[in-house]
Amino acid sequence: MFTQIQPPTRLQFLPPPLPPAFLFRRRSNFSRHQRSYLSFRGRRVFNCLNATAYDKNTNPSEESEEFTGSLEEEVRRAYPFHEIEPKWQRYWEDNKTFRTPDELDTSKPKFYVLDMFPYPSGAGLHVGHPLGYTATDILARLKRMQGFNVLHPMGWDAFGLPAEQYAIETGTHPKITTMKNIDRFRSQLKLLGFSYDWDREISTTEPEYYKWTQWIFLQLLKRGLAYQAEVPVNWCPALGTVLANEEVVDGVSERGGHPVIRKPMRQWMLKITAYADRLLEDLDDLDWPESVKEMQRNWIGRSEGAELQFSVVDIDGLERDVEITVYTTRPDTIFGATYLVLAPEHALLSAIVSDAQRKEVEEYKELASRKSDLERTELQKEKTGVFTGCYARNPANGTAVSIWVADYVLGSYGTGAIMAVPAHDTRDHEFALKYNLPICGVVTPDNGSFSYFEKAYAGEGTMINSSSPASGLDINGLSSKDAASTVVKWLEKTGNGMKKVNYKLRDWLFARQRYWGEPIPVIFLDDTGECRPISEAELPLTLPELDDFTPTGTGEPPLTKALSWVKTVDPTSGRSAQRETNTMPQWAGSCWYYLRFMDPRNSEALVDKEKEMYWSPVDVYVGGAEHAVLHLLYARFWHKVLYDVGIVSTKEPFQCVINQGIILGEVQYTALRDSDGNLISADSVDEMGNFSQESVPEDKVIKSGDSFVLKDNPNIRLIARAHKMSKSRGNVINPDDVVSQYGADSLRLYEMFMGPFRDSKTWSTSGIDGVHRFLARVWRLVVGSPSVDGKFKDGTVGLDGEPSLEQLRYLHRCINKVTEEIEGTRFNTGISAMMEFTNAAYKWDKLPRSIIEEFVLLLSPYAPHMAEELWSRLGHSSSLAYEPFPKVNPAYLKESTVVLPVQINGKTRGTIQVEKTCTEEDAFKLASLDSKLSKFLAGKSIKKRIFVPGKILNIILDAQSAKVGQR
């Protein structure tokens, strides 16, 4: 048997006629958005009209009657999102639909999905922010429906410099602006329908929260992991605070562009270096992007080498009672060390510099203090330095080598001093050539000779020029690896050095000269200066109210102005004391917030042990790659300390980290003009010299191949570029505006449909029309078309009948694809699968209820408002949030049909689709009914048929009838 496929019946899905005034305007007179509306609302009607029916010359009376409704109203008529979305947001909030109860059935699997802690700025969200939030929400909704206990919380990283600077500029207390910003962020997130458990909301500025941040600091202090040191820091006089390296760009503060200098200050430090090896080793077991893991490995920068002692000698060759310790990863090249370099901030520099060179060295130190570490180590920059007027003796050969100060060496790495081997290090080679210093090659490549004066050879090879009878060290002829081992043994035997493992990672600078931050819970005794922690029972140590929180200008923190708060008494001894007036950095509160979400209202402990053991670790953590080596590294450090303390049960906080791509602003088109004001093509600017730029509206641009050109002059190629969204560029898109015009579900769907989740994408307001039309099609498929006034009836279209095999196959292919793509965070292709299903459903004569209900559940993680409304209209009285997510039946994924080639006299003339079990007779009947094949068979007699099941049908015509047919 075979089934004749009936042509699709579409009349029941056609929209009603549009108002006459709407119909008879020129289509070109509509805006882009109105044309989009017409394309999904009136495509069938327009296609049925004669082109002249709405020409204004034909119907001048109708042309004068303009449509008076707003564009927003017209888009809303696609489906009533403006009614649906507030309705279901109220329902979720009133019923606490997404609340994760404190008491859980722990026999069920858990899923902890988390967004990186947002900082609530006054600007609010732009459309780039919801990208990651939408992804985590889709995952959370899927897992709830799959029977998981889901933890999906939200909170605020609200201490820090931006709020304080705004407060200083406006005279408003940072607490007031912070709360206002939080309220705005919260309302925007709720507008998008994210399924957060708002009962677990936390803010780092709440004393109930930072009580435990202070508690963690005390645990660090007990274990010797928090200490004070005089260290060189990035000091910004204008901001009145120390800045982290990442907050300094080209020698000025990232915020405000103020000059930054390097100066030594007493600071609190956290000994993250004590955990360097564990931080490095445990990366291997994490499901993180390899690029992020590699960034952390490079940041930690573990290297094996040696520390060597160089004795300082004066200009006459007399030894002074001073030794300089250098660190090198290439001890094999010790005979090639022809000078030493100290960092400008090296502790011994002032002690060894000669009187003749002192002024020049001090001036150089001042210049270096104005540069960031990034500037100083930039490989492309010209190397600079100053001779100290002093020398040191190379322990391997006794040669006196000059000592220089240069800013390409950092005091924070190694010992702050290097032995320079210009023949085998590129930076040292550039420096040596500039200042005419000796270059001595000691490693020769195994594959030939090398000119050490032209460039440095940094590879390994065979040792040369590396022997000294006086020192007893001879490594000539050894390989680099064997030579390094021999040198280390010699250093340790002679007392000139030792094997050393070093790290680029520096201890964490943990103090800020700011008001808006967590107070550090220690006091200093007035009579001795001894530092003592406050009792854990006294926590939280709350931030005092200050009217004047401006910088002091002296380097002292603003908290020194709170005199009554600063002056205190040591409760143990009764002696007078002063509180620490530095505050913690913004990073502090964000290091452990994921733990507090597990148990946010616990006043007795940081987190309940059983809850922590159930929820840890975070299963999926989504955020920007810019946090790869700061927040993520600091959080891992604190977590490992808490693991050692016994507070947490896992070695790592985040099992899986996903970095979403960024959303760039809409493409901006720029035309170029030469000095005479003539337009020039962008691909010829190099030849044209001076030129000016001007912005070109999108409607004047067309695409030509891979380029964009002027519509009126295709010879003029334009610059087309998308930039990161920023207020300064004026390309920020407010999600509130998009939601108002298209609805939250459309915004969510569009952000997921733009492209692969991890890739950067360009925003296009016109692009959202497509997903909005898709949602409108889904709505009309289930609810039906609106009446003439644009209103939709209650309930749904008639849904009846048992699903056919074809319908079940379409559904289960969709279930399979959507489930796989959500779990693989390939959200865009999941949407494509639902679009394909919808296209197929529009061709069916009947819509079985069981099929539609399953599809609505599939749609719900992406477009939860619409799905809830459709679910309700399908007769369900409660939310679908915990309904079982559809499961695929593999039986329906198997293809039961094949495309069968049909030959006439051995020549392929077409194909037919048949069941795999199709018989020869059924295949021939289908071929006879096929419009393309039937013309070759009409009036012909058949000699025989050759049929290979599932492979081919070959019809051999009688030779005589074939000839007649040909005539």
Helices and strands as residue ranges (DSSP letters): G 11-13, H 20-23, G 27-29, H 32-41, H 43-48, G 51-54, H 60-63, H 71-76, H 81-95, E 110-115, H 130-145, E 149-151, E 155-156, H 161-170, H 174-191, G 198-200, E 202-203, H 207-222, E 226-236, E 241-243, G 245-247, E 248-249, E 252-253, E 261-270, G 272-275, H 276-281, G 282-285, H 290-300, E 303-313, E 319-328, G 331-336, E 339-342, H 349-352, H 358-368, H 373-376, E 385-393, E 400-406, E 417-420, H 426-435, E 443-444, E 462-463, E 467-468, E 473-474, H 480-494, E 497-502, E 508-509, E 522-525, E 531-533, G 536-538, G 558-561, H 563-566, E 567-569, E 576-579, H 587-590, H 593-596, H 609-615, E 620-623, G 625-627, H 631-645, E 657-659, E 663-664, E 668-674, E 679-680, G 682-684, H 685-688, E 691-696, G 698-700, E 701-704, E 707-710, E 719-721, H 735-742, H 744-753, E 761-762, G 765-767, H 768-783, H 805-823, H 827-841, H 849-859, H 864-873, G 890-893, E 897-904, E 907-915, H 920-929, H 931-937, E 942-948, E 952-957, H 959-966
